Amino acid sequence: MNEGQIFKTDLPFDQVTYDHDGESWTFRFLTDHFTAHGLWRILENKKIRFVSLDNGQQFGLPKPIDLVTEVNELLKDRRLKTIIIKPDTSDLQLILSDNFEIEIFITSSGYETYEFSFDSKRYIGQGAGEIAIF
């Protein structure tokens, strides 16, 4: 069972990229990155702004949503302030400046959903809410 962990930092957002072949998203900050292999969402002022499943959806808009472009524009000039691995589920919460959050959810009972490195350790969000630390 995961007891949860909290890390404080102050890293500027760099960029988000999407790997179509691996169906993974990477959120890069100055010295660290977070790779999501499952569902994630961005909150602005505690309200859902984007969800990973929105990528490529049109929703009656003039053109489909390109989340790489949208997220890079939305998060430019933001800073990563706090990293939270939630107790029990191991869902990942990234708290950014200006009331933005990125939530990355464990979405499998067997496969790894996310990974990141921080303070010389590598964290892997495993199936069923376990965390592997190397």
C-alpha positions as CSV (number, residue, x, y, z in Angstrom):
1,M,0.0,0.0,0.0
2,N,1.3,3.5,-0.9
3,E,1.4,5.9,2.0
4,G,1.7,8.9,-0.4
5,Q,4.6,11.3,-0.9
6,I,4.9,15.1,-1.4
7,F,7.9,16.8,-3.1
8,K,8.4,20.6,-3.2
9,T,10.1,22.2,-6.2
10,D,10.1,25.3,-8.4
11,L,10.7,24.2,-12.0
12,P,9.6,26.1,-15.0
13,F,7.4,24.3,-17.6
14,D,9.3,23.6,-20.8
15,Q,7.0,21.6,-23.1
16,V,4.6,18.7,-23.6
17,T,5.2,16.2,-26.3
18,Y,3.1,13.2,-27.6
19,D,4.5,10.0,-28.9
20,H,1.9,8.6,-31.3
21,D,3.6,5.1,-31.5
22,G,3.9,4.7,-27.8
23,E,0.6,6.6,-27.0
24,S,2.4,8.5,-24.3
25,W,2.6,12.1,-23.2
26,T,5.7,13.7,-21.7
27,F,5.5,16.8,-19.6
28,R,8.9,18.4,-19.4
29,F,10.1,20.9,-16.8
30,L,13.6,22.4,-16.5
31,T,15.4,19.3,-15.1
32,D,12.6,16.7,-14.8
33,H,10.0,15.1,-16.9
34,F,6.8,13.1,-16.3
35,T,5.6,10.5,-18.8
36,A,2.0,9.5,-18.8
37,H,0.9,6.3,-20.5
38,G,-2.7,6.6,-19.6
39,L,-5.4,9.2,-18.7
40,W,-4.4,12.7,-17.6
41,R,-6.2,16.0,-17.2
42,I,-5.4,19.6,-16.6
43,L,-7.3,21.7,-14.1
44,E,-7.4,25.5,-14.0
45,N,-8.9,26.9,-10.8
46,K,-10.1,23.4,-9.9
47,K,-12.1,23.1,-13.2
48,I,-11.3,20.6,-15.9
49,R,-9.6,22.4,-18.8
50,F,-8.3,19.5,-20.9
51,V,-8.3,15.7,-20.7
52,S,-5.9,13.5,-22.7
53,L,-8.8,11.9,-24.5
54,D,-9.7,15.4,-26.0
55,N,-6.7,15.2,-28.4
56,G,-8.0,15.0,-32.0
57,Q,-11.6,15.5,-31.0
58,Q,-13.5,18.2,-32.8
59,F,-16.4,18.9,-30.4
60,G,-18.2,21.1,-33.0
61,L,-15.1,23.3,-33.2
62,P,-13.7,24.6,-36.6
63,K,-10.9,22.0,-36.3
64,P,-9.9,19.1,-34.0
65,I,-8.1,19.9,-30.7
66,D,-4.3,19.6,-30.9
67,L,-3.4,19.2,-27.2
68,V,0.3,19.5,-27.8
69,T,-0.2,23.1,-29.1
70,E,-3.0,23.9,-26.6
71,V,-1.1,22.6,-23.5
72,N,2.2,24.2,-24.5
73,E,0.5,27.6,-24.9
74,L,-1.6,27.1,-21.7
75,L,1.3,26.2,-19.5
76,K,4.1,28.4,-20.8
77,D,5.4,30.7,-18.0
78,R,4.0,28.3,-15.3
79,R,6.1,26.6,-12.7
80,L,5.9,23.2,-11.1
81,K,5.6,23.8,-7.4
82,T,4.5,20.5,-5.8
83,I,4.5,16.8,-6.8
84,I,2.0,14.6,-4.9
85,I,1.8,10.8,-5.2
86,K,-1.6,10.2,-3.7
87,P,-2.0,7.6,-0.9
88,D,-3.5,4.2,-1.8
89,T,-4.2,4.9,-5.5
90,S,-0.7,6.4,-6.4
91,D,-2.4,8.8,-8.8
92,L,0.0,11.7,-9.5
93,Q,-0.9,15.3,-9.0
94,L,1.4,18.1,-10.2
95,I,0.6,21.5,-8.7
96,L,1.7,24.4,-10.9
97,S,1.7,28.1,-10.4
98,D,-1.4,30.3,-11.2
99,N,-3.9,27.6,-10.0
100,F,-3.1,25.0,-12.6
101,E,-2.8,21.2,-11.9
102,I,-2.0,18.2,-13.9
103,E,-3.5,14.9,-12.7
104,I,-2.2,11.6,-14.0
105,F,-4.3,8.6,-13.1
106,I,-3.4,4.9,-12.6
107,T,-5.6,3.4,-15.3
108,S,-4.6,-0.3,-15.1
109,S,-4.5,-3.0,-12.5
110,G,-1.5,-4.6,-14.2
111,Y,0.4,-2.1,-16.4
112,E,2.6,0.9,-15.5
113,T,0.8,4.2,-16.1
114,Y,3.4,6.9,-15.4
115,E,7.1,7.5,-14.6
116,F,9.2,10.3,-13.5
117,S,12.6,11.1,-12.0
118,F,13.1,13.4,-9.0
119,D,16.0,14.0,-6.7
120,S,18.1,11.2,-8.2
121,K,15.3,8.6,-7.9
122,R,13.0,7.1,-10.6
123,Y,9.3,6.6,-9.7
124,I,7.0,4.3,-11.7
125,G,3.3,4.2,-11.1
126,Q,2.5,0.6,-11.4
127,G,-0.8,-1.3,-11.9
128,A,-3.2,-1.4,-9.0
129,G,-1.7,1.7,-7.4
130,E,1.8,0.4,-6.4
131,I,4.9,2.6,-6.8
132,A,8.3,1.3,-7.8
133,I,11.3,3.5,-6.7
134,F,14.8,3.0,-8.1
